[in-house]
Amino acid sequence: MNNIKFENLNLRENILKAITDLGYEEPSAIQAESIPLATEGYDIIGQAQTGTGKTAAFGCSILNTFEKSKHVGALILTPTRELAIQVYEEFKKLTKYEKISVLPVYGGDSITKQIKALNNHVDIVVGTPGRVLDLIRRKKLILDHANYLVLDEADEMLNMGFIDDIESVINELPETRQTLLFSATMPPQIKKLAKKYMKPDLKHIEIKKVAMTVSKIKQKYFEVNHRNKFEALCRVLDFDTPEIAIVFCKTKKGVDELVEQMQSKNYVVEGMHGDMSQQHRMKTLKRFKDGSLNFLVATDVAARGIDVDGVTHVINYDLTQDVESYVHRIGRTGRANREGTAYSFVTPRENSMMREIKRVTKGDIEKAQLPTVNEILDKKLKDKYSSIEGVLQKKAYKKYLPLAEEILDNFEAADALAALLKMQFDNEMSFDYKENALGTPKSEDVRLFFSIGKREKLSPKKFVQFITEKARVKGSKINKIDILENFSFVSVEPDITEKVIAKCSGIKLNGRRVNVEVATKRK
Protein backbone atom coordinates (compact mmCIF):
# COMPACT_ATOMS: atom_id res chain seq x y z
CA MET A 1 0.00 0.00 0.00
CA ASN A 2 1.19 3.57 -0.59
CA ASN A 3 1.47 6.51 1.81
CA ILE A 4 -0.48 8.93 -0.39
CA LYS A 5 -3.91 10.16 0.63
CA PHE A 6 -6.63 11.46 -1.69
CA GLU A 7 -6.02 14.91 -0.19
CA ASN A 8 -2.50 14.81 -1.71
CA LEU A 9 -3.80 14.37 -5.27
CA ASN A 10 -5.01 17.96 -5.71
CA LEU A 11 -8.57 16.83 -6.34
CA ARG A 12 -11.42 19.32 -6.33
CA GLU A 13 -13.23 19.72 -3.02
CA ASN A 14 -16.49 18.28 -4.35
CA ILE A 15 -14.70 15.15 -5.57
CA LEU A 16 -13.02 14.69 -2.18
CA LYS A 17 -16.41 15.01 -0.46
CA ALA A 18 -17.87 12.33 -2.74
CA ILE A 19 -14.88 10.05 -2.12
CA THR A 20 -15.30 10.49 1.64
CA ASP A 21 -18.99 9.57 1.35
CA LEU A 22 -17.97 6.39 -0.48
CA GLY A 23 -15.78 5.43 2.49
CA TYR A 24 -12.50 5.48 0.54
CA GLU A 25 -9.56 6.43 2.76
CA GLU A 26 -6.53 5.95 0.58
CA PRO A 27 -6.05 5.71 -3.19
CA SER A 28 -5.08 2.37 -4.68
CA ALA A 29 -1.77 2.16 -6.53
CA ILE A 30 -3.33 2.74 -9.95
CA GLN A 31 -5.27 5.73 -8.61
CA ALA A 32 -2.27 7.27 -6.85
CA GLU A 33 -0.08 7.02 -9.95
CA SER A 34 -2.55 7.87 -12.71
CA ILE A 35 -4.60 10.75 -11.27
CA PRO A 36 -1.73 13.29 -10.93
CA LEU A 37 -0.39 12.54 -14.43
CA ALA A 38 -3.83 12.61 -16.02
CA THR A 39 -4.60 15.90 -14.25
CA GLU A 40 -1.47 17.33 -15.89
CA GLY A 41 -2.96 16.37 -19.25
CA TYR A 42 -0.88 13.33 -20.21
CA ASP A 43 -2.35 10.43 -22.13
CA ILE A 44 -2.27 7.38 -19.88
CA ILE A 45 -1.97 3.65 -20.33
CA GLY A 46 -3.00 2.12 -17.02
CA GLN A 47 -2.10 -1.54 -16.77
CA ALA A 48 -3.56 -3.12 -13.65
CA GLN A 49 -5.45 -6.26 -12.74
CA THR A 50 -9.14 -6.53 -11.89
CA GLY A 51 -10.19 -5.29 -8.47
CA THR A 52 -7.68 -2.43 -8.17
CA GLY A 53 -9.95 0.60 -8.55
CA LYS A 54 -9.47 1.53 -12.22
CA THR A 55 -12.92 3.10 -12.60
CA ALA A 56 -12.30 5.61 -9.82
CA ALA A 57 -8.83 6.23 -11.28
CA PHE A 58 -10.11 7.52 -14.62
CA GLY A 59 -13.30 8.91 -13.06
CA CYS A 60 -11.42 11.22 -10.69
CA SER A 61 -8.92 12.09 -13.45
CA ILE A 62 -11.63 13.30 -15.83
CA LEU A 63 -13.83 15.03 -13.27
CA ASN A 64 -10.90 16.89 -11.73
CA THR A 65 -10.34 18.98 -14.87
CA PHE A 66 -13.75 18.65 -16.54
CA GLU A 67 -15.33 21.88 -17.76
CA LYS A 68 -19.01 21.94 -18.64
CA SER A 69 -20.06 23.20 -22.04
CA LYS A 70 -23.03 22.75 -24.36
CA HIS A 71 -21.30 19.72 -25.95
CA VAL A 72 -20.55 16.15 -24.86
CA GLY A 73 -17.22 16.52 -23.07
CA ALA A 74 -16.13 12.94 -22.42
CA LEU A 75 -16.70 9.44 -23.79
CA ILE A 76 -15.99 6.19 -21.95
CA LEU A 77 -16.06 2.98 -24.00
CA THR A 78 -16.62 -0.35 -22.24
CA PRO A 79 -16.84 -3.88 -23.67
CA THR A 80 -20.21 -4.82 -22.13
CA ARG A 81 -23.50 -3.30 -21.10
CA GLU A 82 -22.98 -4.54 -17.54
CA LEU A 83 -19.67 -2.70 -17.27
CA ALA A 84 -21.19 0.44 -18.82
CA ILE A 85 -23.85 0.44 -16.11
CA GLN A 86 -21.25 -0.10 -13.38
CA VAL A 87 -19.10 2.76 -14.67
CA TYR A 88 -22.19 4.97 -14.93
CA GLU A 89 -23.15 4.18 -11.33
CA GLU A 90 -19.61 4.97 -10.12
CA PHE A 91 -19.65 8.30 -11.98
CA LYS A 92 -23.02 9.17 -10.42
CA LYS A 93 -21.46 8.68 -6.99
CA LEU A 94 -18.35 10.70 -7.86
CA THR A 95 -20.46 13.56 -9.28
CA LYS A 96 -22.71 13.69 -6.22
CA TYR A 97 -21.72 17.31 -5.54
CA GLU A 98 -21.20 18.35 -9.18
CA LYS A 99 -23.81 19.39 -11.73
CA ILE A 100 -22.47 16.98 -14.35
CA SER A 101 -24.86 14.73 -16.29
CA VAL A 102 -23.86 11.19 -17.26
CA LEU A 103 -25.66 8.90 -19.74
CA PRO A 104 -25.11 5.16 -20.31
CA VAL A 105 -25.79 3.93 -23.87
CA TYR A 106 -25.82 0.28 -24.93
CA GLY A 107 -27.71 -2.24 -27.00
CA GLY A 108 -30.82 -3.92 -25.61
CA ASP A 109 -32.22 -0.62 -24.39
CA SER A 110 -34.41 1.84 -26.28
CA ILE A 111 -32.25 3.91 -28.63
CA THR A 112 -35.12 6.40 -28.88
CA LYS A 113 -34.86 7.03 -25.17
CA GLN A 114 -31.08 7.48 -25.43
CA ILE A 115 -31.48 9.93 -28.32
CA LYS A 116 -34.02 11.92 -26.31
CA ALA A 117 -31.52 12.19 -23.44
CA LEU A 118 -28.76 13.31 -25.82
CA ASN A 119 -31.06 15.95 -27.30
CA ASN A 120 -31.58 17.34 -23.79
CA HIS A 121 -27.77 17.61 -23.37
CA VAL A 122 -25.38 15.23 -21.65
CA ASP A 123 -21.88 16.00 -20.32
CA ILE A 124 -20.40 12.49 -20.22
CA VAL A 125 -21.40 9.40 -22.21
CA VAL A 126 -20.57 5.84 -21.12
CA GLY A 127 -21.28 3.12 -23.65
CA THR A 128 -20.48 0.04 -25.67
CA PRO A 129 -18.74 0.51 -29.05
CA GLY A 130 -21.65 -0.77 -31.15
CA ARG A 131 -24.32 1.48 -29.67
CA VAL A 132 -21.99 4.51 -29.55
CA LEU A 133 -21.18 4.06 -33.24
CA ASP A 134 -24.87 3.67 -34.07
CA LEU A 135 -25.66 6.98 -32.35
CA ILE A 136 -22.75 8.67 -34.15
CA ARG A 137 -23.98 7.46 -37.55
CA ARG A 138 -27.46 8.77 -36.75
CA LYS A 139 -25.75 12.12 -35.98
CA LYS A 140 -27.23 12.08 -32.50
CA LEU A 141 -23.95 11.72 -30.62
CA ILE A 142 -21.58 14.51 -31.63
CA LEU A 143 -18.06 14.13 -30.28
CA ASP A 144 -16.13 16.87 -32.08
CA HIS A 145 -15.81 18.83 -28.81
CA ALA A 146 -15.08 15.86 -26.52
CA ASN A 147 -11.87 16.48 -24.58
CA TYR A 148 -11.60 13.03 -22.98
CA LEU A 149 -11.70 9.46 -24.26
CA VAL A 150 -11.47 6.42 -22.00
CA LEU A 151 -11.01 2.87 -23.28
CA ASP A 152 -11.90 0.71 -20.28
CA GLU A 153 -10.86 -2.96 -20.33
CA ALA A 154 -9.37 -2.37 -23.75
CA ASP A 155 -8.02 -5.92 -24.01
CA GLU A 156 -11.54 -7.30 -23.49
CA MET A 157 -12.94 -5.02 -26.21
CA LEU A 158 -10.32 -6.28 -28.66
CA ASN A 159 -10.97 -9.91 -27.66
CA MET A 160 -14.64 -9.33 -28.45
CA GLY A 161 -13.79 -8.08 -31.95
CA PHE A 162 -14.53 -4.39 -31.43
CA ILE A 163 -11.30 -3.05 -32.96
CA ASP A 164 -12.95 -1.63 -36.12
CA ASP A 165 -15.76 -0.02 -34.14
CA ILE A 166 -13.28 1.47 -31.68
CA GLU A 167 -11.17 3.00 -34.43
CA SER A 168 -14.27 4.42 -36.11
CA VAL A 169 -15.33 6.03 -32.83
CA ILE A 170 -11.85 7.41 -32.09
CA ASN A 171 -11.78 9.15 -35.47
CA GLU A 172 -14.87 11.15 -34.44
CA LEU A 173 -13.04 12.84 -31.56
CA PRO A 174 -10.62 15.79 -31.85
CA GLU A 175 -6.93 14.90 -32.11
CA THR A 176 -6.33 17.24 -29.17
CA ARG A 177 -8.33 15.00 -26.83
CA GLN A 178 -6.81 13.29 -23.81
CA THR A 179 -6.90 9.48 -24.06
CA LEU A 180 -6.89 7.18 -21.03
CA LEU A 181 -6.53 3.48 -21.85
CA PHE A 182 -6.96 0.90 -19.09
CA SER A 183 -6.23 -2.77 -19.58
CA ALA A 184 -5.26 -5.80 -17.50
CA THR A 185 -2.93 -7.07 -20.24
CA MET A 186 -0.90 -5.44 -22.99
CA PRO A 187 -1.17 -7.58 -26.17
CA PRO A 188 0.39 -6.34 -29.45
CA GLN A 189 -2.95 -4.99 -30.72
CA ILE A 190 -3.22 -2.67 -27.71
CA LYS A 191 0.32 -1.38 -28.26
CA LYS A 192 -0.47 -0.78 -31.92
CA LEU A 193 -3.67 1.07 -31.01
CA ALA A 194 -1.83 3.23 -28.49
CA LYS A 195 0.93 4.11 -30.94
CA LYS A 196 -1.60 5.10 -33.59
CA TYR A 197 -4.05 7.13 -31.50
CA MET A 198 -2.25 8.33 -28.36
CA LYS A 199 0.25 11.15 -27.90
CA PRO A 200 3.97 10.29 -28.09
CA ASP A 201 4.64 11.52 -24.53
CA LEU A 202 2.02 9.19 -23.04
CA LYS A 203 2.69 7.71 -19.60
CA HIS A 204 2.56 3.93 -19.23
CA ILE A 205 1.71 2.96 -15.66
CA GLU A 206 2.09 -0.71 -14.86
CA ILE A 207 0.97 -1.82 -11.43
CA LYS A 208 2.80 -4.88 -10.23
CA LYS A 209 0.47 -7.82 -9.85
CA VAL A 210 -0.37 -8.60 -6.26
CA ALA A 211 -0.65 -12.26 -5.35
CA MET A 212 -4.39 -12.63 -5.03
CA THR A 213 -4.19 -16.02 -3.36
CA VAL A 214 -3.60 -16.86 0.28
CA SER A 215 -2.58 -20.12 1.90
CA LYS A 216 -2.74 -21.40 5.46
CA ILE A 217 -5.65 -19.08 6.16
CA LYS A 218 -9.07 -20.57 6.91
CA GLN A 219 -11.58 -18.20 5.33
CA LYS A 220 -15.28 -18.02 6.15
CA TYR A 221 -18.02 -15.48 5.68
CA PHE A 222 -21.33 -14.96 7.43
CA GLU A 223 -24.38 -13.39 5.82
CA VAL A 224 -25.85 -10.88 8.26
CA ASN A 225 -28.27 -8.00 8.33
CA HIS A 226 -26.57 -4.71 9.14
CA ARG A 227 -28.56 -4.25 12.35
CA ASN A 228 -27.35 -7.64 13.67
CA LYS A 229 -23.67 -7.18 12.88
CA PHE A 230 -22.50 -6.51 16.42
CA GLU A 231 -24.34 -9.49 17.89
CA ALA A 232 -22.90 -11.61 15.06
CA LEU A 233 -19.40 -10.44 16.01
CA CYS A 234 -20.00 -11.27 19.68
CA ARG A 235 -21.22 -14.77 18.78
CA VAL A 236 -18.11 -15.45 16.71
CA LEU A 237 -15.78 -14.11 19.41
CA ASP A 238 -17.57 -16.03 22.18
CA PHE A 239 -17.33 -19.25 20.17
CA ASP A 240 -13.78 -18.90 18.82
CA THR A 241 -12.20 -16.94 21.70
CA PRO A 242 -9.37 -15.51 19.53
CA GLU A 243 -6.08 -14.85 21.28
CA ILE A 244 -5.10 -11.83 19.18
CA ALA A 245 -7.38 -10.41 16.48
CA ILE A 246 -7.55 -7.42 14.15
CA VAL A 247 -11.07 -6.23 13.32
CA PHE A 248 -11.41 -4.04 10.21
CA CYS A 249 -13.93 -1.24 9.71
CA LYS A 250 -14.44 0.86 6.59
CA THR A 251 -14.47 4.29 8.24
CA LYS A 252 -12.95 6.14 11.21
CA LYS A 253 -16.42 6.69 12.65
CA GLY A 254 -17.08 2.97 12.33
CA VAL A 255 -13.91 2.21 14.30
CA ASP A 256 -14.90 4.56 17.14
CA GLU A 257 -18.43 3.16 17.35
CA LEU A 258 -17.34 -0.48 17.33
CA VAL A 259 -14.63 0.07 19.97
CA GLU A 260 -17.22 1.71 22.24
CA GLN A 261 -19.63 -1.22 21.74
CA MET A 262 -16.94 -3.83 22.38
CA GLN A 263 -15.62 -2.06 25.48
CA SER A 264 -19.17 -1.95 26.86
CA LYS A 265 -19.10 -5.78 26.66
CA ASN A 266 -15.75 -5.92 28.50
CA TYR A 267 -13.59 -6.83 25.53
CA VAL A 268 -9.98 -5.67 25.93
CA VAL A 269 -9.89 -3.55 22.79
CA GLU A 270 -8.62 -0.26 21.35
CA GLY A 271 -9.00 1.41 17.96
CA MET A 272 -6.61 2.90 15.43
CA HIS A 273 -7.36 5.35 12.62
CA GLY A 274 -5.89 8.40 10.92
CA ASP A 275 -7.49 11.02 13.19
CA MET A 276 -5.67 9.69 16.25
CA SER A 277 -2.35 11.22 17.27
CA GLN A 278 0.85 9.39 16.40
CA GLN A 279 1.60 9.05 20.10
CA HIS A 280 -1.76 7.39 20.75
CA ARG A 281 -1.33 5.03 17.81
CA MET A 282 2.18 4.01 18.90
CA LYS A 283 0.97 3.38 22.45
CA THR A 284 -1.96 1.29 21.18
CA LEU A 285 0.26 -0.71 18.85
CA LYS A 286 2.75 -1.40 21.67
CA ARG A 287 -0.07 -2.74 23.87
CA PHE A 288 -1.31 -4.91 21.01
CA LYS A 289 2.17 -6.32 20.37
CA ASP A 290 2.90 -7.12 24.01
CA GLY A 291 -0.46 -8.84 24.47
CA SER A 292 -2.10 -6.21 26.70
CA LEU A 293 -4.83 -5.91 24.06
CA ASN A 294 -6.71 -8.88 22.65
CA PHE A 295 -8.41 -6.90 19.91
CA LEU A 296 -7.43 -4.03 17.66
CA VAL A 297 -10.13 -2.32 15.58
CA ALA A 298 -8.65 -0.41 12.64
CA THR A 299 -9.17 1.12 9.22
CA ASP A 300 -7.09 -0.12 6.28
CA VAL A 301 -4.84 2.94 6.38
CA ALA A 302 -4.15 2.81 10.13
CA ALA A 303 -3.39 -0.92 9.96
CA ARG A 304 -0.87 -0.51 7.16
CA GLY A 305 2.16 -0.45 9.45
CA ILE A 306 0.99 -3.24 11.73
CA ASP A 307 3.38 -6.18 11.62
CA VAL A 308 2.52 -8.41 14.55
CA ASP A 309 3.31 -12.10 14.72
CA GLY A 310 0.75 -14.35 16.33
CA VAL A 311 -2.43 -12.68 15.05
CA THR A 312 -4.84 -15.62 15.14
CA HIS A 313 -7.85 -13.91 13.54
CA VAL A 314 -8.61 -11.17 11.04
CA ILE A 315 -12.26 -10.12 11.03
CA ASN A 316 -13.77 -8.00 8.27
CA TYR A 317 -16.54 -6.31 10.24
CA ASP A 318 -17.01 -4.19 7.11
CA LEU A 319 -16.17 -5.93 3.84
CA THR A 320 -13.54 -4.29 1.65
CA GLN A 321 -14.44 -2.38 -1.52
CA ASP A 322 -11.79 -4.09 -3.64
CA VAL A 323 -10.10 -7.49 -3.82
CA GLU A 324 -6.58 -6.20 -3.24
CA SER A 325 -7.51 -4.71 0.14
CA TYR A 326 -9.13 -7.99 1.17
CA VAL A 327 -5.91 -9.87 0.45
CA HIS A 328 -3.84 -7.26 2.33
CA ARG A 329 -6.13 -7.48 5.34
CA ILE A 330 -6.26 -11.23 5.78
CA GLY A 331 -2.52 -11.52 5.09
CA ARG A 332 -1.94 -10.23 8.62
CA THR A 333 -2.79 -13.67 10.00
CA GLY A 334 -1.32 -17.06 9.10
CA ARG A 335 2.26 -15.77 9.17
CA ALA A 336 5.49 -17.63 9.91
CA ASN A 337 3.98 -20.93 8.77
CA ARG A 338 1.19 -20.67 11.33
CA GLU A 339 -2.43 -21.23 10.49
CA GLY A 340 -4.71 -18.21 10.56
CA THR A 341 -8.42 -17.51 10.43
CA ALA A 342 -10.21 -14.80 8.44
CA TYR A 343 -13.91 -14.09 8.93
CA SER A 344 -16.06 -11.62 6.97
CA PHE A 345 -19.51 -10.27 7.71
CA VAL A 346 -21.42 -9.79 4.47
CA THR A 347 -24.67 -7.84 4.23
CA PRO A 348 -27.08 -8.62 1.35
CA ARG A 349 -25.85 -5.67 -0.73
CA GLU A 350 -22.23 -6.88 -0.35
CA ASN A 351 -22.83 -10.34 -1.81
CA SER A 352 -21.62 -9.27 -5.25
CA MET A 353 -18.32 -8.05 -3.75
CA MET A 354 -17.84 -11.37 -1.97
CA ARG A 355 -18.45 -13.21 -5.25
CA GLU A 356 -15.79 -11.03 -6.88
CA ILE A 357 -13.34 -11.77 -4.04
CA LYS A 358 -13.95 -15.50 -4.47
CA ARG A 359 -13.51 -15.29 -8.24
CA VAL A 360 -10.30 -13.27 -8.26
CA THR A 361 -8.57 -14.95 -5.31
CA LYS A 362 -9.79 -18.41 -6.36
CA GLY A 363 -10.04 -18.89 -2.62
CA ASP A 364 -11.94 -21.53 -0.72
CA ILE A 365 -14.08 -19.07 1.22
CA GLU A 366 -16.76 -21.02 3.04
CA LYS A 367 -20.22 -19.60 3.63
CA ALA A 368 -20.86 -20.47 7.28
CA GLN A 369 -23.70 -20.24 9.79
CA LEU A 370 -23.26 -18.11 12.89
CA PRO A 371 -22.93 -20.20 16.06
CA THR A 372 -26.09 -20.62 18.11
CA VAL A 373 -26.18 -19.88 21.84
CA ASN A 374 -26.34 -23.63 22.53
CA GLU A 375 -23.25 -24.22 20.40
CA ILE A 376 -21.40 -21.42 22.19
CA LEU A 377 -22.30 -22.89 25.60
CA ASP A 378 -21.29 -26.41 24.53
CA LYS A 379 -17.94 -25.10 23.31
CA LYS A 380 -17.32 -23.19 26.53
CA LEU A 381 -18.28 -26.23 28.61
CA LYS A 382 -15.75 -28.36 26.73
CA ASP A 383 -13.09 -25.70 27.17
CA LYS A 384 -13.92 -25.40 30.88
CA TYR A 385 -13.81 -29.18 31.29
CA SER A 386 -10.31 -29.22 29.80
CA SER A 387 -9.26 -26.39 32.14
CA ILE A 388 -10.61 -28.25 35.19
CA GLU A 389 -8.72 -31.38 34.09
CA GLY A 390 -5.52 -29.35 33.94
CA VAL A 391 -6.01 -27.87 37.42
CA LEU A 392 -6.76 -31.34 38.86
CA GLN A 393 -3.67 -32.85 37.26
CA LYS A 394 -1.47 -30.07 38.68
CA LYS A 395 -3.25 -30.30 42.06
CA ALA A 396 -3.41 -26.50 42.06
CA TYR A 397 -6.57 -26.29 44.16
CA LYS A 398 -5.53 -27.20 47.74
CA LYS A 399 -6.28 -23.80 49.31
CA TYR A 400 -9.91 -24.03 48.12
CA LEU A 401 -10.58 -27.45 49.71
CA PRO A 402 -11.98 -26.14 53.02
CA LEU A 403 -14.57 -23.99 51.20
CA ALA A 404 -15.40 -26.85 48.83
CA GLU A 405 -15.99 -29.23 51.76
CA GLU A 406 -18.23 -26.66 53.47
CA ILE A 407 -20.30 -26.24 50.28
CA LEU A 408 -20.66 -30.01 49.89
CA ASP A 409 -21.85 -30.32 53.49
CA ASN A 410 -24.78 -28.05 52.65
CA PHE A 411 -25.58 -28.79 49.00
CA GLU A 412 -25.69 -31.65 46.53
CA ALA A 413 -22.37 -31.92 44.67
CA ALA A 414 -23.91 -31.62 41.19
CA ASP A 415 -26.01 -28.58 42.21
CA ALA A 416 -23.01 -26.84 43.75
CA LEU A 417 -20.82 -27.45 40.69
CA ALA A 418 -23.58 -26.30 38.32
CA ALA A 419 -24.00 -23.07 40.34
CA LEU A 420 -20.26 -22.38 40.12
CA LEU A 421 -20.30 -23.01 36.37
CA LYS A 422 -23.28 -20.66 35.95
CA MET A 423 -21.42 -17.90 37.80
CA GLN A 424 -18.44 -18.47 35.53
CA PHE A 425 -20.45 -18.46 32.28
CA ASP A 426 -22.48 -15.40 33.26
CA ASN A 427 -19.19 -13.52 33.18
CA GLU A 428 -17.90 -15.16 30.01
CA MET A 429 -20.83 -14.54 27.65
CA SER A 430 -20.27 -11.12 26.15
CA PHE A 431 -23.78 -10.52 24.79
CA ASP A 432 -27.24 -10.86 26.32
CA TYR A 433 -28.43 -13.22 23.62
CA LYS A 434 -32.23 -13.27 23.27
CA GLU A 435 -32.48 -15.98 20.62
CA ASN A 436 -30.66 -19.29 20.27
CA ALA A 437 -29.99 -18.69 16.55
CA LEU A 438 -29.48 -15.26 15.03
CA GLY A 439 -31.76 -14.70 12.06
CA THR A 440 -29.87 -14.59 8.79
CA PRO A 441 -30.92 -12.59 5.75
CA LYS A 442 -33.42 -14.19 3.40
CA SER A 443 -32.09 -16.14 0.45
CA GLU A 444 -30.13 -13.71 -1.65
CA ASP A 445 -32.45 -11.62 -3.76
CA VAL A 446 -32.23 -11.70 -7.53
CA ARG A 447 -31.55 -8.27 -9.04
CA LEU A 448 -33.65 -7.64 -12.14
CA PHE A 449 -32.93 -5.07 -14.82
CA PHE A 450 -35.93 -3.04 -16.09
CA SER A 451 -35.42 -0.89 -19.21
CA ILE A 452 -37.42 2.05 -17.82
CA GLY A 453 -36.54 4.72 -15.28
CA LYS A 454 -37.15 8.24 -14.01
CA ARG A 455 -37.77 9.57 -17.52
CA GLU A 456 -41.01 7.59 -17.54
CA LYS A 457 -42.00 9.33 -14.28
CA LEU A 458 -41.95 6.10 -12.31
CA SER A 459 -42.21 5.79 -8.54
CA PRO A 460 -41.45 2.74 -6.34
CA LYS A 461 -45.19 2.46 -5.61
CA LYS A 462 -45.99 2.37 -9.33
CA PHE A 463 -43.32 -0.31 -9.85
CA VAL A 464 -44.74 -2.52 -7.10
CA GLN A 465 -48.27 -2.13 -8.49
CA PHE A 466 -47.08 -3.03 -11.99
CA ILE A 467 -45.20 -6.16 -10.89
CA THR A 468 -47.85 -7.44 -8.49
CA GLU A 469 -50.67 -6.95 -11.00
CA LYS A 470 -48.92 -8.39 -14.06
CA ALA A 471 -46.99 -11.23 -12.38
CA ARG A 472 -49.59 -11.86 -9.66
CA VAL A 473 -47.02 -12.02 -6.88
CA LYS A 474 -47.02 -10.61 -3.34
CA GLY A 475 -45.55 -7.14 -2.86
CA SER A 476 -43.69 -8.46 0.21
CA LYS A 477 -41.45 -10.45 -2.16
CA ILE A 478 -40.21 -7.24 -3.81
CA ASN A 479 -37.43 -5.99 -1.54
CA LYS A 480 -35.52 -3.14 -3.16
CA ILE A 481 -36.15 -0.76 -6.04
CA ASP A 482 -33.47 1.53 -7.52
CA ILE A 483 -34.92 3.86 -10.14
CA LEU A 484 -32.22 5.53 -12.25
CA GLU A 485 -32.61 7.97 -15.12
CA ASN A 486 -33.03 5.50 -18.00
CA PHE A 487 -33.38 2.11 -16.32
CA SER A 488 -34.08 0.54 -12.94
CA PHE A 489 -33.04 -2.38 -10.77
CA VAL A 490 -35.58 -4.34 -8.74
CA SER A 491 -34.51 -6.96 -6.18
CA VAL A 492 -36.99 -9.81 -5.79
CA GLU A 493 -37.03 -13.09 -3.93
CA PRO A 494 -35.68 -16.00 -6.02
CA ASP A 495 -38.94 -17.95 -6.23
CA ILE A 496 -40.74 -15.22 -8.21
CA THR A 497 -37.88 -14.32 -10.58
CA GLU A 498 -38.99 -16.31 -13.63
CA LYS A 499 -42.61 -15.25 -13.19
CA VAL A 500 -41.74 -11.54 -13.08
CA ILE A 501 -39.54 -11.80 -16.18
CA ALA A 502 -42.15 -13.77 -18.12
CA LYS A 503 -45.18 -11.67 -17.15
CA CYS A 504 -43.65 -8.17 -17.19
CA SER A 505 -41.42 -8.32 -20.30
CA GLY A 506 -42.93 -6.74 -23.38
CA ILE A 507 -45.71 -5.02 -21.41
CA LYS A 508 -46.12 -1.25 -21.64
CA LEU A 509 -45.71 0.86 -18.51
CA ASN A 510 -46.32 4.61 -18.69
CA GLY A 511 -46.25 4.36 -22.48
CA ARG A 512 -42.93 2.50 -22.72
CA ARG A 513 -42.52 -1.19 -23.54
CA VAL A 514 -40.58 -2.88 -20.76
CA ASN A 515 -37.63 -5.24 -21.16
CA VAL A 516 -36.90 -7.31 -18.02
CA GLU A 517 -33.95 -9.62 -17.42
CA VAL A 518 -31.59 -10.72 -14.66
CA ALA A 519 -28.95 -8.04 -14.07
CA THR A 520 -25.66 -9.82 -14.68
CA LYS A 521 -22.46 -8.89 -12.89
CA ARG A 522 -19.13 -7.90 -14.35
CA LYS A 523 -17.03 -10.95 -15.06
Buried (B, 14 or more C-beta within 10 A) or exposed (E): BEEBBBEBBEBBEBBBBBBEEBBBBBBBBBBBBBBBBBBEEBBBBBBBBBBBBBBBBBBBBBBBBBEEEEBBBBBBBBBBBBBBBBBBBBBBEBBEBBEBBBBBBBEEBBBEBBBEBBEEEBBBBBBBBBBBBBBBEEEBBEBEEBBBBBBBBBBBBBBBEBBEBBEBBBEBBEEEBBBBBBBBEBEEEBEEBBEEBBBEEBBBBEBEEBEBEBEEBBBBBBBBBEEBBBBBBBBBBBBBBBEBBBBBBBBBEBBBBBBEBBBEBEBEBBBBBEEBEEEEBEEBBEBBBEEEBBBBBBBBBBBBEBEBEEBBBBBBBBBBBBBBBBBBBBBBBBBEEEEBBBBBBBBBBBBBBBBBBBBBBEBEBEEEEBBBBEBBBEBBEEEBEEEEEEEEEEEEEEEEEEEBEEBEEEEEEEEBBEEEBEEEBEEBBBBEBEEEBBEBBEEBBBBBBBBBBEBBEBEBEBBBEBBBEBBEBEEEBBBEBBBBBBBBBBBBBEEBBEBBBEBBBEBEBEEBEBBBEEBEBBE
